[in-house]
Amino acid sequence: MKTLGQFIVEKQAEYPNAKGELSGILSSIRLVAKVIHRDINKAGLTNNIIGNSGVENVQGEVQMKLDLFAHNTMKQALIAREEVAGFASEEEENFVAFDTERGRNAKYVILTDPLDGSSNIDVNVAVGTIFSIYKRVSPIGSPVTLADFLQPGHRQVAAGYIVYGSSTMLVYTTGNGVNGFTYDPSLGVFCLSHENIQMPPTGKIYSINEGQYLKFPLGVKKYIKYCQEEDKATQRPYASRYIGSLVSDFHRNLLKGGIYIYPSATNYPNGKLRLLYEGNPMAFLAEQAGGLATNGESRILDIQPTELHQRSPLFIGSKEMVEKAQDFMGEFN
């Protein structure tokens, strides 16, 4: 079976003008996945990575110990490779410029949610790591600037996630389809297990936190009721499946078809998910697999970010389902 390392080398050969930096970054992320996989599998045996750290992040949310562990693991792996000019994380207020000679001459910046769904780790529920890679816009040879990170999602050169579940999988795209690799711990390698993933155009699953129903916009409430109505022609009612970990919910819908919604609400008027660390990379993956991602009005990948920790509503998944949800948003809001 083809390994992730072999796959990266093959794909690099398709771009004769590339010098291998992007391949090196993906190799660093592969190493991060192995390290986090190792420690997550020991979560029930140690108190070092379970529970909260007692520290709040920039959004005022209590950081879990595993958030900080994953953040530092990703940061150190990228610094060690010196193929990245800068790094921004959901867990850190400001971006980090890798201000070394190689860092200043590097072409790429990385944005990441180091551990999505980390509050689930204490109860042994799947969590994930999300990453997004852009080519810098500031001059090569100088330290990176904020503008390098505030780019619309359609400028991503690569994005992906690692899901740590019953097995650990790395799923990524470089703009030429989506491929998934499953980790074989006995060999210590990721093997190509899901080649050229195509998201079904429609599905039978909707994923949303219905406990917040009363706080949702009217269009979202109407769409939820639509999902629950009986209609044999459209195979409704749909099944409600919500794990509470974006990576896990998205991964299931990517393979089986479905829609994931995290809308605005009275307590989150701009939505809760972060555009740069969650919305853009997942939207890039969705579109590359034939799906769709919007904020309820417009394409996620066309939004011009204005701040590092900007929030956005997210409607993502099978194309026909997202379009239907957006119709409800347009009609009732």
C-alpha positions in Angstrom: 0.0 0.0 0.0 1.3 3.5 -0.9 2.5 5.5 2.1 2.0 9.2 2.7 5.7 9.8 2.1 5.6 8.1 -1.3 2.4 10.0 -2.2 4.0 13.4 -1.3 7.1 12.6 -3.4 4.9 11.5 -6.4 2.8 14.7 -6.2 5.9 16.8 -5.9 7.2 15.4 -9.2 4.0 16.8 -10.8 5.3 20.4 -10.1 8.8 20.6 -11.6 9.2 24.2 -10.6 8.5 23.5 -6.9 11.6 23.1 -4.7 10.0 20.8 -2.1 9.2 23.2 0.7 5.5 22.3 0.7 6.4 18.6 0.8 8.7 19.3 3.8 5.9 21.1 5.6 3.5 18.2 5.0 6.2 15.9 6.4 6.4 18.0 9.5 2.6 17.8 9.9 2.8 14.0 9.5 5.3 13.9 12.4 3.0 16.1 14.5 0.1 13.6 13.8 2.2 10.7 15.1 3.2 12.5 18.3 -0.3 13.6 19.1 -1.7 10.2 18.2 0.8 8.6 20.7 -0.1 10.9 23.5 -3.9 10.8 23.0 -3.8 7.1 23.2 -2.4 7.5 26.7 -4.9 10.1 27.8 -6.7 7.8 30.3 -3.3 6.7 31.9 -1.9 10.2 32.7 -3.1 13.5 34.1 -0.5 15.4 32.0 -2.8 15.9 29.0 -6.4 15.5 30.3 -8.4 18.2 32.0 -8.2 22.0 31.7 -5.0 24.0 32.1 -6.5 26.8 34.1 -5.5 29.2 31.4 -7.8 31.1 29.0 -7.0 31.7 25.3 -7.6 34.9 23.4 -11.3 34.1 23.0 -11.7 33.8 26.7 -12.2 30.0 26.6 -10.4 27.8 29.1 -7.6 25.9 27.3 -7.4 22.2 27.8 -4.0 20.7 28.6 -4.1 18.9 25.3 -4.7 22.2 23.5 -1.5 23.5 24.8 0.4 20.3 24.1 -0.8 20.1 20.5 -0.1 23.8 20.0 3.4 23.5 21.2 4.1 20.3 19.3 3.0 21.8 16.0 4.9 25.0 16.6 8.2 23.2 17.5 7.9 20.8 14.6 7.6 23.8 12.1 10.4 25.8 13.7 12.7 22.8 13.5 12.1 22.4 9.7 12.7 26.1 9.0 10.6 25.8 5.9 7.8 28.1 7.3 8.0 31.9 7.6 5.3 32.2 10.2 2.7 30.5 12.3 -0.7 31.4 13.7 -2.8 29.3 16.0 -6.2 29.5 17.6 -4.5 29.1 20.9 -2.2 32.2 20.6 -3.3 35.8 20.4 -0.7 36.9 17.8 1.0 35.3 14.9 4.6 34.1 15.3 7.3 35.2 12.8 10.1 32.6 12.4 12.7 35.3 12.4 15.8 33.3 11.3 17.6 33.6 8.0 15.8 30.6 6.6 12.5 31.6 8.1 12.7 35.1 6.5 13.4 33.4 3.2 10.6 30.8 3.5 7.6 31.0 1.2 4.8 29.7 3.4 2.8 30.5 6.5 0.6 28.0 8.4 -2.6 28.6 10.4 -3.9 25.9 12.7 -6.5 24.7 15.2 -4.1 22.4 17.0 -6.7 20.3 18.7 -10.3 20.7 17.6 -12.9 19.3 20.1 -10.3 19.0 22.9 -13.0 19.0 25.6 -14.0 15.6 24.4 -10.7 14.0 25.2 -11.6 13.3 28.8 -14.5 11.1 27.7 -12.6 9.3 24.9 -14.4 11.0 21.9 -12.7 11.6 18.6 -10.8 14.9 18.3 -8.7 16.4 15.5 -6.0 18.8 14.2 -6.8 21.3 11.4 -4.2 23.1 9.3 -4.1 25.6 6.5 -1.1 26.7 4.3 -0.7 29.9 2.3 2.0 31.4 0.2 3.2 34.6 1.9 2.4 38.0 0.3 5.2 40.0 2.0 8.6 40.2 0.4 10.9 37.2 0.7 13.8 37.9 3.0 11.8 40.0 5.4 9.8 38.9 8.5 6.2 37.9 7.8 3.4 40.5 8.5 -0.2 40.3 9.5 -1.2 40.5 5.8 0.3 37.1 5.1 -2.2 35.5 7.4 -5.3 37.7 6.5 -5.8 36.1 3.0 -9.1 34.9 1.7 -9.5 31.1 1.7 -9.3 30.7 -2.0 -5.6 31.5 -1.8 -4.8 28.4 0.3 -2.2 26.2 -1.3 -3.0 23.3 1.0 -5.3 22.4 3.9 -6.2 19.3 5.8 -7.0 17.7 9.2 -6.0 14.8 11.3 -8.8 12.9 13.0 -7.8 10.9 16.1 -10.6 8.3 16.4 -10.9 4.5 16.2 -8.0 5.0 13.8 -5.9 8.1 13.1 -6.4 9.5 9.7 -4.7 12.4 7.8 -6.9 14.0 5.1 -5.5 16.8 2.9 -5.7 18.6 -0.4 -3.3 20.7 -2.4 -6.0 21.9 -4.7 -6.1 18.7 -6.8 -8.7 16.6 -5.0 -8.8 15.2 -1.5 -6.9 12.1 -0.2 -7.0 10.3 3.1 -4.3 8.3 4.8 -4.8 5.9 7.8 -2.0 5.5 10.4 -0.7 2.0 10.9 1.0 2.2 14.3 2.7 -1.2 13.9 4.7 0.2 10.9 4.7 3.9 12.0 3.4 5.0 8.6 0.3 6.6 7.1 -1.0 4.5 4.2 -3.3 5.8 1.4 -6.7 4.4 2.3 -9.1 6.9 0.7 -8.0 8.0 -2.7 -9.7 11.0 -4.4 -12.5 11.3 -1.9 -15.8 12.6 -3.4 -18.5 13.9 -1.0 -21.9 12.6 -2.0 -24.0 15.4 -3.5 -26.7 14.9 -0.9 -27.0 12.8 2.3 -29.3 11.8 5.1 -27.5 13.4 8.0 -27.7 16.9 9.5 -25.3 18.0 12.2 -26.1 20.9 14.5 -26.3 21.6 18.2 -30.1 21.6 18.5 -29.8 22.5 22.2 -29.2 26.1 21.0 -32.4 26.0 18.8 -34.1 29.0 20.4 -31.1 31.2 19.8 -30.8 30.4 16.1 -31.9 32.6 13.1 -35.4 31.9 11.7 -33.9 30.4 8.5 -31.9 27.8 10.5 -35.0 26.9 12.6 -37.0 26.4 9.4 -34.3 24.3 7.8 -34.1 22.1 10.9 -37.9 21.5 10.7 -37.5 20.7 7.0 -34.9 18.1 7.9 -37.3 16.5 10.4 -40.4 16.4 8.1 -41.4 13.1 6.5 -41.0 13.1 2.7 -40.2 9.8 0.9 -39.2 11.6 -2.3 -36.3 13.3 -0.5 -35.7 10.5 2.0 -36.6 12.6 4.9 -36.6 12.8 7.8 -32.8 13.0 8.0 -30.9 11.6 10.9 -29.5 14.0 13.5 -25.8 13.3 14.3 -23.7 15.8 16.3 -20.5 14.8 18.0 -19.4 18.3 19.0 -16.0 18.0 17.3 -16.0 19.8 13.9 -13.3 17.4 12.5 -15.3 14.3 13.5 -18.6 15.6 12.2 -17.1 16.8 8.9 -15.2 13.6 8.4 -18.3 11.5 8.7 -20.3 13.8 6.3 -17.4 13.9 3.9 -17.5 10.1 3.5 -21.3 9.5 3.9 -22.9 12.8 2.8 -24.5 15.3 5.1 -24.5 18.9 6.3 -22.8 20.5 9.3 -24.1 23.8 10.5 -22.7 26.1 13.2 -24.8 29.3 12.6 -24.9 32.6 14.2 -27.0 32.8 17.4 -28.1 35.4 19.9 -25.1 34.5 22.1 -22.8 34.3 19.1 -24.0 37.0 16.6 -21.0 36.4 14.3 -21.0 32.6 14.7 -18.5 30.8 17.0 -16.1 28.9 14.6 -13.0 30.7 13.5 -12.8 31.6 9.8 -9.0 31.2 9.5 -8.4 28.1 11.6 -11.6 26.1 10.9 -13.8 27.6 8.2 -11.3 28.2 5.4 -9.4 24.9 5.6 -12.6 22.8 5.9 -14.2 24.8 3.1 -11.2 24.2 0.8 -11.5 20.4 1.5 -15.3 20.4 1.0 -15.1 22.1 -2.4 -12.2 19.9 -3.5 -14.4 16.9 -2.7 -17.4 18.3 -4.6 -19.1 19.8 -1.6 -19.9 23.4 -0.6 -19.3 25.8 2.3 -21.0 29.1 3.0 -21.7 31.4 5.9 -25.4 31.2 5.0 -25.1 34.0 2.4 -21.9 33.7 0.6 -19.0 31.4 -0.2 -16.6 30.9 2.8 -13.5 31.0 0.6 -14.4 34.5 -0.8 -14.5 36.2 2.6 -11.8 38.7 3.2 -10.5 38.3 6.8 -9.9 41.4 8.9 -8.5 39.8 12.0 -6.7 36.7 13.1 -9.5 35.3 15.3 -12.4 36.3 13.2 -15.5 34.2 13.6 -18.0 33.2 11.0 -21.2 31.1 10.7 -20.5 27.8 8.8 -22.8 25.7 6.6 -20.7 23.0 5.1 -21.2 19.6 3.5 -23.0 18.0 0.6 -23.6 20.5 -2.2 -27.4 20.1 -2.5 -28.0 20.2 1.2 -25.9 23.3 1.7 -27.7 25.0 -1.2 -31.1 24.1 0.4 -30.1 25.5 3.8 -28.9 28.7 2.1 -32.3 29.0 0.4 -34.0 28.9 3.8 -31.6 31.5 5.1 -32.3 33.8 2.1 -36.1 33.3 2.4 -36.5 33.8 6.2 -33.8 36.1 7.3 
